[in-house]
């Protein structure tokens, strides 16, 4: 397993519990920070609970409401929607803590700790294994043979480059987000429960600004934009973040000084490469498993990791059985997300224009059923059904 973030850690955890020998390789040692909004949505929560490793959520308030500012600055607050047959539990956990928890769960399940070791490349494969080259912190190199190599090494994945070859980023579907932390008690909510804030300011469309409470009066605050929009507007994320914070202060929110600013690149599902190869696979950010509208990827990463490992044969040395399992996983993942991806594309088109974006946001602010439909698309693999689309259209007529 190359990469020990949520995708790699969950894959290692599930594989070790199946009795497979697994090495968890990462150039970093843990704990380590990761640039993110820190939101843990329903899909990720489900995997945590299924694996019995959800203690990381203990003592953290469930998000109870969603605060939104529309394109004209209009404010609304709605409870997190109820969706029949689907959990809508959302928490906010700093990635420093979250990733460390998943990493320790993988080790406790039996994965071998090879953190602090850099993946250098692949030196070949045969009908039984791939050979990968590693370098430790001292600079010493060594080779490792594996029946299966899973690349979960992030957006700048070296494994992906080795498997796919030349692979440029599409500025239309690649984005950059910047997050920071500030002191702000306004979203912890007390007895009413914690609230997440989204602002759909015209300068941020088709993306948004966010404020997510991490506890103890601290929030994760951030903004993001597609790379194409940043270039076209000559925009600067640091300036956009500062302006977003200033707007919140003007509205009476207690936003402290911005600290720990960090930016990170995102590659959306539209750029998803082949996921499986001969004795190799890609998951998580390495496979562009990022929601193009929300920028969320943890749920995709954890779900894909769990499903991939569950699909593997008991004997990974059996090349034919392994190839069939990998092919089946990719086919199911793509078919299962086809309508979801189409919904994301449609939503991106609507949010790129101020007029249609205003309609969508107004519908989200005033129609609980629209909020529920879009919520399942932004924080899971839901889709915009005909009913939701019709209800949005009605707001355009009004």
N, C-alpha and C positions, 0 to 999 in steps of 0.2 A: 504494500500500500504506500504510494508516494503522496505525501500530504496528510497531515494529521488534524486538519480542521474538521468541521462537522461532517462532511462527506466521507473523508478518510477514516475518521474515528468511528463513525457508525458502521461503516463497512467492516472495519477491523473487529469491532465489538461483535457484530452478528456472525462474522466468519469464525472467530475464535470460539464462540458458543456452539457453533456447528462442529467443532473439533478440527477445523482446518488450521494448519500452521500459518501464521501471518506475522509479517514484520511491518511495523508502522514507522515509516521513514519521513523525516521532515528536517529541513535545514535549521529550523529554529528549535529551541528547547522551550518547554512550557513551565509556567504560564507565559503567554505572550499576547499582546493586544492585536486587534484586527479592526480596521476601519469599517464601520457598519452603523446602521441606525439602532441596532441592539433589540429590535422587535422580534419576538419569538411567536409566530402565528400558529393557527390551529393545526396545520399539517405537521409542523415540527413538534408541537405539544403531543400530538397523537403518537408519533414515533417514540418519544420519551416515555410515555405511559405504557406503550406496548412492550418496551424493553425493560420496564421497571427501573428507569434511571431518571425519573422526574423529580428527584429530591432537590435539584438545582432551582426548582420553582418555589420551594418552600419559603415562606416568609415574604414572598414578593406579591404585591397586589395584582389581582386580575384586572385588566383594563375594562372599565365599566362603561365608558362613553367615548364618543368621538367628537371633538370640536373642529369645526371647519370655518375657514374664511374663504369667501368666494372671490371671484375676479374683480368685484367692486368693493371688496373689504367687508361684505356682509357676513355676520357671524351666526353660526348655528351650533347647537349641541344636541346630539342624538345618542341614545343608548346603543351599545354594540348590538347589532341585529341578531335576532334569533332565526336560525335557519333549520327547518325541520330535518331531523335525522343527522345533523352535522354539528359538531362542537365548534363554537366560535371563541374559544378561550384564547386570549392574547396576553402575553406577559412581556416585560422589558427586562433583559438580563445583559449586562455588559459582556462583550465578547471575551474580555480577559477572564471572566469567571466561567462563562458558558463553555468556551472551547476547552478550558482546563478540565472542567467536569466531564465532558465527553471523552477527552483523552484518557483521563484516569479510569473511566468506565471500561474503555477498550483494554487497558492494561490489566485491570482486575478480571476481565473475561479471559485473559490468556494471551493477548497480543504481545509480541516482543517489542521493546522500546528501542528504536533506532533514531530517536530525535538527535539533533545536533549533527546529523549526517546529510550531506547534500547529494541529491541525485545528479549525476553528471551526464548520463546518456545510456543508450542501449548499444551493445556491441554485437548483437546478433541473436538469432533464435533458431530452434530446430523443432522437430515434431513433438517434443516433450516439454520444452521450457524456453524462456527468454533469459538472456544474460544482461544484467544492468550493472553500470559502473557507478560507484559511490566514492565520496571523499569526506573524511571526517574533519573535525575542527582543527586537527593538527596538520592537515594537508595530505595525510596518508590515504591512498586509494585502495579500493578492493572491489572485487566482483561478487555478484550475488545472482544465483540462478533461481528463477521462480516459474512455477507452472502458469501463473497468471499475474500480470502487472496491472494494477488499477491506478490510473492517474487521477489524483484528486488534489493537485498542487496549484490550484488557483488560476486566476485570470491570465497570468503570464506563464502558464504551464509549459515546462520544458518537455514533459512527457507528450503533451499534445503536439508540440513542434516536431518531435521525433516520429510520431505516428502519422501525422497529417501532412507534414512538409510545410511549404510556404503557405502562410495563413494570415493574411492581413485583416485588420479590423475594419469593419464598415462603419464610418462615422455616423450614419443614420441610425444604427441600432447599437452603437456603443456609447456609453455615457460616462460621465465623471461625477462623483458625488463627494461632498465635503461634509464631515461631521465634526462637532466640537462638543464640549461639555460646559454648562453654565449652572450657576445657582438659580433656582426658580421653584418655589414651593407651590405655585398656582395649579399644578396638574396632578398633585397627589390625591386631592379630592376628599380626604378625611373619610367620614362614614359613607359618603356618596360614592366612593371608589375613584380610582385613578382615571385620567383622561389622556388620550393621544390627540395631538393637534396636527392638522394638515392645512397649509395655506396654498391656494391656487392663484397666486398673484400673476398678473400678465407677464411680468419679467421672468417668471420661472416656468411658464407653460412651454412644452407639454409635460413638464415635471412639476415639482411642488416643494414647499418647505415643510419641515416637520419639527415637532417637539414631542419627545417621548420621555416620560418620567422613569428614572432608574432608581429612585429612592433617596432618602436622607436629604431631600430638598434639591437634588441635582437632576438635570434633564440632559438628554442627548438632543442636540439641535443641529439641523443640517439642511442642505440644499443640493440639488443636482440638475444636470441638463445633458441632453445628447451632445456628443462632441460636435456634430454638424451645427447645432444651434449656438454653441459656445463660439465656434469659429465665425459663423455668419454675423453674430452680434458683437463680436470682439469683447465678450463678457469675461469677467474674472470671478471665479467662485468665491474667493475670499471676500471680495467686495459685496457680492450678492448675499453672502451669509451675514455680513455686518449690517446691510440694509434690511434684511429680514428681521434681525434682532431689534433694530431701531423701530421698525413698524410695530413689533409686539410691545415695545416699551411705550410707544405713543398710544397704544390701546389700553394702557394701564397695567400691563403684566410686569411682574418683577423679574426682569431678565438681567442677570449679573454679567460680569466680564467674561468674554469668550476665552476659553483655554483649550489646550490639547487639540488644535485643529489638525485634521489629517484628511487627505483626499485619496480616492481609490477609483480605479477604472472598473467599469462593468460591461460585460458582453451579454447581450440579450439572446433569448431563445431563437430569434430569427437567424442568428449566426451559428447555430448548433452544428458542429461537425459530425462526421460518423462517430457513433458512440462505442462501437466494438470493432476489434481487429483480431488477428490471429494471436491468441493468448494475451490479449490486452483489452482494456476498456477505459473510458473516460466518464467521470461523473462530477457534479458540482460546478463550480466556476470554470474548471478546466474544460467543461463541456458546454459552456455558455448557458448554464441552467439558471438564468436570471429573468425574472418577470420584467418585460420591457416597459410596463406602465409604473409599477410600484418600486422596481429595483430590488425586490425581495428575492432571495435565493436559498435561504436556509431550508425551507420546507422542501423545495425541489431536491436539494442536495441530500438531505437525510432520507427522504422517501425513495429516491433513486438508489441510494446506497443499500438500503434495506432490501429493496426488490431485486437488485442485481445479485446480491449474495444469496438470497433465498432461492434464486433460479439456478444457481450453480450445481453441477453434479457432485456427488460425494467424492468421486475420484477425479481430481483435476488433471491427473496424468493422461486420462482418456481424452485425446484430442478431439475425436468426433463428438463425444457427448458435450464437451466444453464448448465447442463451436456452435452446436445447436442451442445450448443454453444462452450463450451470448447473443446470438441472432434473435432468439425469441424475446429476450429482455428488450433489445432495441426496438423490435417491431411493436411490442406492447406499449413501450414508453411513447413512441411517436404517435401511434394511433390513439392512445389515451389522451394525448395533449393536442390533437389536431384542432378540435373546435375551440379549446382554450386559447391556443395560439392565434387562431382567427379572430377571436373576441378581443384579444390584446391588440392585435393590429388595428381593428376597427376603432377601439378606444383611443389609440395613439393618434389616429387620423383626426378624430373629433377634438382631441385636446390640443392639436397643433394650430387650430384656428380659434381666435378669441371668442367669436360669436357662438360656435358650437360648444366650446369649452364652458362658456357661461351657462348654456342650457344643461349640460351634463352636471355641472356642480350644483345648479339650482335644484335639479331633480334629486341629487344625493342629499341635499340639505332638507328637503321637504317631503320626500317620499320614502318611507321605511323599506318598502319592497325593492325599490331601486338600490338603496344603500345595501341591502342584503345581497342582491345579485352581484353588485360590483365588488363588495367585500369578499365574497367567495372567489372572485376572479383575481383580486389583488393579493390575497393572502393564502391562496391554495391553487387548485387547478380547475376552478369553476369556469363557467362560460356565461356569456350574455345570451339569455334565451329570448324568444320572440316577445314574451310578455314584458320583460325588462326593457327591451328596445322600444316597444310601443309606448310604455309609460314615459320613457325619456322623450320620445317624439311629441307626446302631448304637452310637455313643458315648452317645446319649441313653438307650438301653436299658440299657447297662452302668452 
